[in-house]
């Protein structure tokens, strides 16, 4: 009987979801959006034939900004449905216009421009942002949420 209880306790402990630890302890009224809970910006460059950027590791529960800049050398998009579903989006800023979406699958640039997306990383795992239809390693970045 004790073995069964011990086994049940171990199984329940391992099956329980891990708690996300924000980057700071005293967040005050702003909660997870507090300045002390913000990680470094993630920069992605959309340029014909150029790498998107470096792979990054994020902390679940922390607040980040993803900056996507297109140079206008070609019509390019970036897609990453699994990443966009693993975060809570606060806003997307396009030409100083703030958009508060429920979800997105991709962002496409017809000409040069910048998009800033602020979000809280939620779901642990490794997710890929890539140029649609591309197969090269430099045409994607891996975003790991821990």
LUMMIVEX-178149 format. One line per 5 residues: number of its first residue (from 1); their letters; for each residue x, y, z of C-alpha. Coordinates in nm, 2 decimals. Layout:
<pts>
NUM	A	X/Y/Z  ...
</pts>
This chain:
<pts>
1	XXXXX	0.00/0.00/0.00  0.28/0.24/0.09  0.45/0.16/-0.24  0.13/0.25/-0.43  0.09/0.58/-0.25
6	XXXXX	0.46/0.66/-0.31  0.42/0.58/-0.68  0.11/0.78/-0.70  0.27/1.08/-0.53  0.58/1.06/-0.77
11	XXXXX	0.35/1.03/-1.07  0.14/1.33/-0.97  0.45/1.54/-0.90  0.60/1.46/-1.23  0.27/1.52/-1.42
16	XXXXX	0.21/1.86/-1.26  0.29/2.15/-1.48  0.61/2.34/-1.40  0.56/2.69/-1.26  0.71/2.97/-1.47
21	XXXXX	0.95/3.19/-1.28  0.94/3.56/-1.39  1.27/3.75/-1.41  1.20/3.95/-1.09  1.03/3.91/-0.76
26	XXXXX	0.86/4.24/-0.69  0.66/4.33/-1.00  0.40/4.55/-0.83  0.08/4.67/-1.00  0.21/4.60/-1.36
31	XXXXX	0.24/4.22/-1.29  0.42/4.03/-1.57  0.44/4.35/-1.78  0.67/4.52/-1.52  1.00/4.66/-1.64
36	XXXXX	1.20/4.43/-1.42  1.04/4.13/-1.60  1.16/4.22/-1.95  1.41/4.02/-2.14  1.63/4.13/-2.42
41	XXXXX	1.48/4.22/-2.76  1.47/3.95/-3.03  1.58/4.09/-3.37  1.49/3.93/-3.70  1.60/4.07/-4.03
46	XXXXX	1.41/4.00/-4.35  1.64/4.06/-4.65  1.67/3.86/-4.97  1.94/3.59/-4.93  2.04/3.71/-4.58
51	XXXXX	2.01/3.51/-4.25  1.71/3.58/-4.03  1.91/3.61/-3.71  2.04/3.41/-3.42  1.86/3.14/-3.23
56	XXXXX	1.73/3.25/-2.89  1.63/3.11/-2.55  1.35/3.27/-2.36  1.22/3.23/-2.00  0.86/3.13/-1.96
61	XXXXX	0.67/3.40/-1.78  0.90/3.68/-1.90  0.81/3.98/-2.12  0.99/4.02/-2.46  0.98/4.23/-2.77
66	XXXXX	1.03/4.07/-3.11  1.15/4.33/-3.37  1.11/4.22/-3.74  1.28/4.45/-3.99  1.24/4.41/-4.36
71	XXXXX	1.48/4.59/-4.59  1.25/4.59/-4.89  1.48/4.38/-5.12  1.19/4.14/-5.18  0.84/4.06/-5.07
76	XXXXX	0.91/3.84/-4.77  0.72/3.69/-4.48  0.80/3.52/-4.16  0.58/3.24/-4.03  0.58/3.04/-3.70
81	XXXXX	0.23/2.92/-3.59  0.37/2.70/-3.31  0.57/3.00/-3.17  0.27/3.24/-3.20  0.05/2.99/-3.01
86	XXXXX	0.31/2.95/-2.74  0.30/3.31/-2.63  0.05/3.57/-2.51  0.07/3.87/-2.74  0.03/4.21/-2.58
91	XXXXX	0.05/4.41/-2.90  0.19/4.44/-3.25  0.30/4.79/-3.35  0.31/4.87/-3.72  0.39/5.23/-3.83
96	XXXXX	0.31/5.35/-3.48  -0.03/5.18/-3.49  -0.09/4.93/-3.20  -0.28/4.61/-3.28  -0.40/4.37/-3.01
101	XXXXX	-0.45/4.04/-3.19  -0.59/3.71/-3.06  -0.35/3.51/-3.28  -0.15/3.53/-3.60  0.03/3.27/-3.82
106	XXXXX	0.26/3.50/-4.02  0.36/3.85/-4.10  0.44/3.96/-4.46  0.62/4.26/-4.58  0.56/4.40/-4.94
111	XXXXX	0.82/4.67/-4.89  1.07/4.79/-4.62  0.93/4.83/-4.27  0.95/4.74/-3.91  0.71/4.54/-3.69
116	XXXXX	0.74/4.53/-3.31  0.56/4.26/-3.12  0.55/4.25/-2.74  0.46/3.93/-2.57  0.50/3.70/-2.27
121	XXXXX	0.66/3.36/-2.33  0.42/3.09/-2.20  0.45/2.74/-2.34  0.79/2.57/-2.30  0.94/2.41/-2.61
126	XXXXX	1.14/2.49/-2.92  0.96/2.68/-3.20  1.07/2.79/-3.54  1.02/3.12/-3.72  1.10/3.09/-4.09
131	XXXXX	1.05/3.24/-4.43  0.76/3.04/-4.58  0.87/2.77/-4.83  1.24/2.80/-4.74  1.45/2.51/-4.64
136	XXXXX	1.79/2.67/-4.55  1.91/2.68/-4.19  1.98/3.05/-4.22  1.62/3.12/-4.33  1.49/3.03/-3.99
141	XXXXX	1.56/3.09/-3.62  1.48/2.86/-3.34  1.31/3.01/-3.03  1.33/2.79/-2.72  1.11/2.87/-2.43
146	X	1.22/2.73/-2.10
</pts>
